[in-house]
Amino acid sequence: MDAKEHSLIATETSGDDYFYPSAKSLRNPKKQGWLIKYKPGCFCDVWKRRWVVLQGGYIFKFERKDSKRPKGLPISVTETSASIERNTSDTDQYGKVLCISSISKKQVFATDDDEELYEWIEAIQKAKNDTIKQRLGHMEIGSEDAYAHRAGARLEKFKARIEGRDAALNQGRFGVADTPFG
């Protein structure tokens, strides 16, 4: 699929699918499948099933295989490390978990099959290496990877712009840049 076909997919539906890639618009991913995402809660821990797609240097999470928009920000594989660890949550239904960590955040995923965790680690490491090679000009970027990379980068910029706007509002209201508590 070339860039023109991707732009047609993006504009045929809601006009902003390019900005929010749908699960179906991410073609020929390096890896995709169901993972169970861990989210600690106030009263109990929550495990939510997510359709996860690794494409173009980003990991996109969706509620379903046919979701129109990803859940949350995509995870940039070049700025993370991935490892398999023992599950330390209150629920022990998953013995091993996939941990994807960056400087600011750690996300935990599980599968029903431990072998799947190792496949995800391999795929993430390969995607990380390929993305670095592509950025250095040592490897060609395919159209599917280019599409996913642009979509992921735009979502990151959008979040940064929102956070900048929030910081400016807080500074105006409270006289500090980050929070009302200084």
ChimeraX commands (.cxc) that place a marker at each C-alpha (Angstrom):
marker #1 position 0.00,0.00,0.00 radius 0.5
marker #1 position 1.41,3.37,-0.95 radius 0.5
marker #1 position 1.01,6.74,0.74 radius 0.5
marker #1 position -1.87,7.71,-1.56 radius 0.5
marker #1 position -3.86,4.62,-0.55 radius 0.5
marker #1 position -3.21,5.35,3.14 radius 0.5
marker #1 position -4.47,8.90,2.71 radius 0.5
marker #1 position -7.63,7.55,1.06 radius 0.5
marker #1 position -8.23,5.22,4.01 radius 0.5
marker #1 position -7.65,8.13,6.34 radius 0.5
marker #1 position -10.08,10.52,4.68 radius 0.5
marker #1 position -12.82,8.07,3.67 radius 0.5
marker #1 position -14.23,7.68,7.17 radius 0.5
marker #1 position -14.13,10.55,9.63 radius 0.5
marker #1 position -11.43,12.73,8.12 radius 0.5
marker #1 position -9.12,12.39,11.10 radius 0.5
marker #1 position -8.20,8.70,10.99 radius 0.5
marker #1 position -4.76,9.73,9.76 radius 0.5
marker #1 position -4.36,11.59,13.00 radius 0.5
marker #1 position -5.93,8.69,14.89 radius 0.5
marker #1 position -4.97,5.55,12.99 radius 0.5
marker #1 position -7.57,2.82,13.10 radius 0.5
marker #1 position -6.60,-0.74,13.90 radius 0.5
marker #1 position -7.35,-1.68,10.29 radius 0.5
marker #1 position -5.31,1.16,8.77 radius 0.5
marker #1 position -2.08,-0.25,10.26 radius 0.5
marker #1 position -1.23,-2.74,7.50 radius 0.5
marker #1 position 1.39,-5.50,7.61 radius 0.5
marker #1 position 2.42,-4.87,11.23 radius 0.5
marker #1 position 5.57,-6.35,12.68 radius 0.5
marker #1 position 3.38,-7.94,15.37 radius 0.5
marker #1 position -0.25,-7.75,16.45 radius 0.5
marker #1 position -2.46,-9.61,18.84 radius 0.5
marker #1 position -4.45,-9.56,22.04 radius 0.5
marker #1 position -2.62,-8.53,25.20 radius 0.5
marker #1 position -4.07,-7.93,28.64 radius 0.5
marker #1 position -3.05,-4.50,29.96 radius 0.5
marker #1 position -2.59,-4.01,33.69 radius 0.5
marker #1 position -3.87,-0.86,35.35 radius 0.5
marker #1 position -3.56,-0.44,39.09 radius 0.5
marker #1 position -6.73,0.90,40.65 radius 0.5
marker #1 position -7.65,2.57,43.92 radius 0.5
marker #1 position -9.64,-0.38,45.25 radius 0.5
marker #1 position -8.59,-3.20,42.95 radius 0.5
marker #1 position -6.24,-3.86,40.07 radius 0.5
marker #1 position -7.75,-4.04,36.61 radius 0.5
marker #1 position -6.65,-6.16,33.64 radius 0.5
marker #1 position -8.14,-5.03,30.32 radius 0.5
marker #1 position -7.90,-6.91,27.04 radius 0.5
marker #1 position -6.44,-4.77,24.23 radius 0.5
marker #1 position -5.73,-5.33,20.55 radius 0.5
marker #1 position -2.08,-4.28,20.24 radius 0.5
marker #1 position -0.31,-3.44,16.98 radius 0.5
marker #1 position 3.45,-2.93,16.58 radius 0.5
marker #1 position 4.09,-0.86,13.47 radius 0.5
marker #1 position 6.52,1.84,12.36 radius 0.5
marker #1 position 8.40,2.21,15.62 radius 0.5
marker #1 position 5.23,2.50,17.71 radius 0.5
marker #1 position 3.03,0.19,19.74 radius 0.5
marker #1 position -0.64,1.14,19.30 radius 0.5
marker #1 position -3.30,-0.13,21.73 radius 0.5
marker #1 position -6.96,-0.52,20.72 radius 0.5
marker #1 position -10.11,-1.71,22.49 radius 0.5
marker #1 position -11.02,-4.02,19.59 radius 0.5
marker #1 position -9.61,-5.27,16.29 radius 0.5
marker #1 position -11.89,-2.86,14.44 radius 0.5
marker #1 position -11.44,0.23,16.66 radius 0.5
marker #1 position -11.29,3.57,14.87 radius 0.5
marker #1 position -8.90,5.20,17.36 radius 0.5
marker #1 position -6.13,3.93,19.61 radius 0.5
marker #1 position -6.50,3.91,23.39 radius 0.5
marker #1 position -4.05,6.39,24.84 radius 0.5
marker #1 position -0.77,7.42,23.27 radius 0.5
marker #1 position 1.23,4.98,21.20 radius 0.5
marker #1 position 4.44,3.73,22.79 radius 0.5
marker #1 position 7.61,4.71,20.93 radius 0.5
marker #1 position 9.85,1.62,20.80 radius 0.5
marker #1 position 13.04,3.66,20.44 radius 0.5
marker #1 position 12.54,5.29,23.83 radius 0.5
marker #1 position 11.61,2.18,25.78 radius 0.5
marker #1 position 12.97,-1.07,27.07 radius 0.5
marker #1 position 10.97,-4.28,27.10 radius 0.5
marker #1 position 11.44,-7.14,29.53 radius 0.5
marker #1 position 9.64,-10.13,30.94 radius 0.5
marker #1 position 9.17,-10.04,34.70 radius 0.5
marker #1 position 7.37,-11.97,37.37 radius 0.5
marker #1 position 3.88,-10.68,38.05 radius 0.5
marker #1 position 3.88,-8.80,41.36 radius 0.5
marker #1 position 0.29,-7.52,41.27 radius 0.5
marker #1 position -2.35,-8.68,43.75 radius 0.5
marker #1 position -3.79,-11.01,41.15 radius 0.5
marker #1 position -1.60,-13.96,40.32 radius 0.5
marker #1 position -3.53,-15.27,37.34 radius 0.5
marker #1 position -0.58,-14.32,35.09 radius 0.5
marker #1 position 2.79,-15.70,36.16 radius 0.5
marker #1 position 4.94,-13.64,33.80 radius 0.5
marker #1 position 4.24,-10.21,32.33 radius 0.5
marker #1 position 5.67,-8.03,29.58 radius 0.5
marker #1 position 6.95,-4.72,30.97 radius 0.5
marker #1 position 7.49,-1.82,28.59 radius 0.5
marker #1 position 9.30,0.98,30.39 radius 0.5
marker #1 position 10.31,4.50,29.44 radius 0.5
marker #1 position 11.74,7.31,31.53 radius 0.5
marker #1 position 8.30,8.45,32.59 radius 0.5
marker #1 position 6.06,5.39,32.50 radius 0.5
marker #1 position 5.94,1.63,32.91 radius 0.5
marker #1 position 3.21,-0.35,31.19 radius 0.5
marker #1 position 2.51,-3.98,32.01 radius 0.5
marker #1 position 0.88,-6.54,29.71 radius 0.5
marker #1 position 0.07,-10.23,30.05 radius 0.5
marker #1 position -0.97,-13.02,27.71 radius 0.5
marker #1 position -2.54,-16.39,28.19 radius 0.5
marker #1 position 0.61,-17.97,26.73 radius 0.5
marker #1 position 4.14,-17.26,28.01 radius 0.5
marker #1 position 5.61,-18.03,24.57 radius 0.5
marker #1 position 3.66,-15.06,23.21 radius 0.5
marker #1 position 5.50,-12.77,25.66 radius 0.5
marker #1 position 8.85,-13.85,24.21 radius 0.5
marker #1 position 7.55,-13.26,20.66 radius 0.5
marker #1 position 6.57,-9.71,21.66 radius 0.5
marker #1 position 10.02,-9.05,23.17 radius 0.5
marker #1 position 11.69,-10.22,19.94 radius 0.5
marker #1 position 9.35,-8.17,17.75 radius 0.5
marker #1 position 9.82,-5.01,19.87 radius 0.5
marker #1 position 13.62,-5.37,19.81 radius 0.5
marker #1 position 13.61,-5.89,16.03 radius 0.5
marker #1 position 11.29,-2.90,15.54 radius 0.5
marker #1 position 13.56,-0.77,17.73 radius 0.5
marker #1 position 16.65,-1.76,15.73 radius 0.5
marker #1 position 14.87,-1.24,12.39 radius 0.5
marker #1 position 13.53,2.18,13.43 radius 0.5
marker #1 position 16.99,3.35,14.51 radius 0.5
marker #1 position 18.48,2.13,11.20 radius 0.5
marker #1 position 15.71,3.91,9.27 radius 0.5
marker #1 position 16.29,7.19,11.13 radius 0.5
marker #1 position 20.02,6.96,10.40 radius 0.5
marker #1 position 19.33,6.29,6.73 radius 0.5
marker #1 position 20.76,2.76,6.81 radius 0.5
marker #1 position 17.45,1.10,6.00 radius 0.5
marker #1 position 14.57,2.01,3.71 radius 0.5
marker #1 position 11.26,2.94,5.32 radius 0.5
marker #1 position 8.30,1.09,3.83 radius 0.5
marker #1 position 5.02,2.92,3.28 radius 0.5
marker #1 position 3.25,1.03,6.09 radius 0.5
marker #1 position 6.01,1.94,8.57 radius 0.5
marker #1 position 6.08,5.54,7.34 radius 0.5
marker #1 position 2.31,5.85,7.83 radius 0.5
marker #1 position 2.42,4.45,11.37 radius 0.5
marker #1 position 5.46,6.56,12.26 radius 0.5
marker #1 position 3.76,9.78,11.08 radius 0.5
marker #1 position 0.57,8.92,12.96 radius 0.5
marker #1 position 2.47,8.10,16.18 radius 0.5
marker #1 position 4.62,11.23,15.96 radius 0.5
marker #1 position 1.54,13.41,15.39 radius 0.5
marker #1 position -0.20,11.95,18.42 radius 0.5
marker #1 position 2.90,12.65,20.54 radius 0.5
marker #1 position 3.02,16.26,19.29 radius 0.5
marker #1 position -0.69,16.65,19.96 radius 0.5
marker #1 position -0.21,15.48,23.57 radius 0.5
marker #1 position 2.75,17.83,24.05 radius 0.5
marker #1 position 0.69,20.74,22.74 radius 0.5
marker #1 position -2.18,19.90,25.13 radius 0.5
marker #1 position 0.26,19.60,28.07 radius 0.5
marker #1 position 1.81,22.96,27.12 radius 0.5
marker #1 position -1.62,24.57,27.02 radius 0.5
marker #1 position -2.51,23.05,30.41 radius 0.5
marker #1 position 0.76,24.29,31.92 radius 0.5
marker #1 position 0.08,27.81,30.60 radius 0.5
marker #1 position -3.44,27.75,32.04 radius 0.5
marker #1 position -2.13,26.56,35.42 radius 0.5
marker #1 position 0.51,29.26,35.42 radius 0.5
marker #1 position -2.13,31.91,34.76 radius 0.5
marker #1 position -4.49,30.56,37.42 radius 0.5
marker #1 position -2.05,29.56,40.11 radius 0.5
marker #1 position 1.13,31.47,39.31 radius 0.5
marker #1 position 3.14,28.26,38.85 radius 0.5
marker #1 position 4.05,26.32,35.75 radius 0.5
marker #1 position 3.07,22.75,36.61 radius 0.5
marker #1 position 0.45,22.27,39.30 radius 0.5
marker #1 position -1.57,24.22,41.82 radius 0.5
marker #1 position 0.72,22.76,44.49 radius 0.5
marker #1 position 3.98,24.12,43.09 radius 0.5
marker link #1:1,2 radius 0.2
marker link #1:2,3 radius 0.2
marker link #1:3,4 radius 0.2
marker link #1:4,5 radius 0.2
marker link #1:5,6 radius 0.2
marker link #1:6,7 radius 0.2
marker link #1:7,8 radius 0.2
marker link #1:8,9 radius 0.2
marker link #1:9,10 radius 0.2
marker link #1:10,11 radius 0.2
marker link #1:11,12 radius 0.2
marker link #1:12,13 radius 0.2
marker link #1:13,14 radius 0.2
marker link #1:14,15 radius 0.2
marker link #1:15,16 radius 0.2
marker link #1:16,17 radius 0.2
marker link #1:17,18 radius 0.2
marker link #1:18,19 radius 0.2
marker link #1:19,20 radius 0.2
marker link #1:20,21 radius 0.2
marker link #1:21,22 radius 0.2
marker link #1:22,23 radius 0.2
marker link #1:23,24 radius 0.2
marker link #1:24,25 radius 0.2
marker link #1:25,26 radius 0.2
marker link #1:26,27 radius 0.2
marker link #1:27,28 radius 0.2
marker link #1:28,29 radius 0.2
marker link #1:29,30 radius 0.2
marker link #1:30,31 radius 0.2
marker link #1:31,32 radius 0.2
marker link #1:32,33 radius 0.2
marker link #1:33,34 radius 0.2
marker link #1:34,35 radius 0.2
marker link #1:35,36 radius 0.2
marker link #1:36,37 radius 0.2
marker link #1:37,38 radius 0.2
marker link #1:38,39 radius 0.2
marker link #1:39,40 radius 0.2
marker link #1:40,41 radius 0.2
marker link #1:41,42 radius 0.2
marker link #1:42,43 radius 0.2
marker link #1:43,44 radius 0.2
marker link #1:44,45 radius 0.2
marker link #1:45,46 radius 0.2
marker link #1:46,47 radius 0.2
marker link #1:47,48 radius 0.2
marker link #1:48,49 radius 0.2
marker link #1:49,50 radius 0.2
marker link #1:50,51 radius 0.2
marker link #1:51,52 radius 0.2
marker link #1:52,53 radius 0.2
marker link #1:53,54 radius 0.2
marker link #1:54,55 radius 0.2
marker link #1:55,56 radius 0.2
marker link #1:56,57 radius 0.2
marker link #1:57,58 radius 0.2
marker link #1:58,59 radius 0.2
marker link #1:59,60 radius 0.2
marker link #1:60,61 radius 0.2
marker link #1:61,62 radius 0.2
marker link #1:62,63 radius 0.2
marker link #1:63,64 radius 0.2
marker link #1:64,65 radius 0.2
marker link #1:65,66 radius 0.2
marker link #1:66,67 radius 0.2
marker link #1:67,68 radius 0.2
marker link #1:68,69 radius 0.2
marker link #1:69,70 radius 0.2
marker link #1:70,71 radius 0.2
marker link #1:71,72 radius 0.2
marker link #1:72,73 radius 0.2
marker link #1:73,74 radius 0.2
marker link #1:74,75 radius 0.2
marker link #1:75,76 radius 0.2
marker link #1:76,77 radius 0.2
marker link #1:77,78 radius 0.2
marker link #1:78,79 radius 0.2
marker link #1:79,80 radius 0.2
marker link #1:80,81 radius 0.2
marker link #1:81,82 radius 0.2
marker link #1:82,83 radius 0.2
marker link #1:83,84 radius 0.2
marker link #1:84,85 radius 0.2
marker link #1:85,86 radius 0.2
marker link #1:86,87 radius 0.2
marker link #1:87,88 radius 0.2
marker link #1:88,89 radius 0.2
marker link #1:89,90 radius 0.2
marker link #1:90,91 radius 0.2
marker link #1:91,92 radius 0.2
marker link #1:92,93 radius 0.2
marker link #1:93,94 radius 0.2
marker link #1:94,95 radius 0.2
marker link #1:95,96 radius 0.2
marker link #1:96,97 radius 0.2
marker link #1:97,98 radius 0.2
marker link #1:98,99 radius 0.2
marker link #1:99,100 radius 0.2
marker link #1:100,101 radius 0.2
marker link #1:101,102 radius 0.2
marker link #1:102,103 radius 0.2
marker link #1:103,104 radius 0.2
marker link #1:104,105 radius 0.2
marker link #1:105,106 radius 0.2
marker link #1:106,107 radius 0.2
marker link #1:107,108 radius 0.2
marker link #1:108,109 radius 0.2
marker link #1:109,110 radius 0.2
marker link #1:110,111 radius 0.2
marker link #1:111,112 radius 0.2
marker link #1:112,113 radius 0.2
marker link #1:113,114 radius 0.2
marker link #1:114,115 radius 0.2
marker link #1:115,116 radius 0.2
marker link #1:116,117 radius 0.2
marker link #1:117,118 radius 0.2
marker link #1:118,119 radius 0.2
marker link #1:119,120 radius 0.2
marker link #1:120,121 radius 0.2
marker link #1:121,122 radius 0.2
marker link #1:122,123 radius 0.2
marker link #1:123,124 radius 0.2
marker link #1:124,125 radius 0.2
marker link #1:125,126 radius 0.2
marker link #1:126,127 radius 0.2
marker link #1:127,128 radius 0.2
marker link #1:128,129 radius 0.2
marker link #1:129,130 radius 0.2
marker link #1:130,131 radius 0.2
marker link #1:131,132 radius 0.2
marker link #1:132,133 radius 0.2
marker link #1:133,134 radius 0.2
marker link #1:134,135 radius 0.2
marker link #1:135,136 radius 0.2
marker link #1:136,137 radius 0.2
marker link #1:137,138 radius 0.2
marker link #1:138,139 radius 0.2
marker link #1:139,140 radius 0.2
marker link #1:140,141 radius 0.2
marker link #1:141,142 radius 0.2
marker link #1:142,143 radius 0.2
marker link #1:143,144 radius 0.2
marker link #1:144,145 radius 0.2
marker link #1:145,146 radius 0.2
marker link #1:146,147 radius 0.2
marker link #1:147,148 radius 0.2
marker link #1:148,149 radius 0.2
marker link #1:149,150 radius 0.2
marker link #1:150,151 radius 0.2
marker link #1:151,152 radius 0.2
marker link #1:152,153 radius 0.2
marker link #1:153,154 radius 0.2
marker link #1:154,155 radius 0.2
marker link #1:155,156 radius 0.2
marker link #1:156,157 radius 0.2
marker link #1:157,158 radius 0.2
marker link #1:158,159 radius 0.2
marker link #1:159,160 radius 0.2
marker link #1:160,161 radius 0.2
marker link #1:161,162 radius 0.2
marker link #1:162,163 radius 0.2
marker link #1:163,164 radius 0.2
marker link #1:164,165 radius 0.2
marker link #1:165,166 radius 0.2
marker link #1:166,167 radius 0.2
marker link #1:167,168 radius 0.2
marker link #1:168,169 radius 0.2
marker link #1:169,170 radius 0.2
marker link #1:170,171 radius 0.2
marker link #1:171,172 radius 0.2
marker link #1:172,173 radius 0.2
marker link #1:173,174 radius 0.2
marker link #1:174,175 radius 0.2
marker link #1:175,176 radius 0.2
marker link #1:176,177 radius 0.2
marker link #1:177,178 radius 0.2
marker link #1:178,179 radius 0.2
marker link #1:179,180 radius 0.2
marker link #1:180,181 radius 0.2
marker link #1:181,182 radius 0.2
view
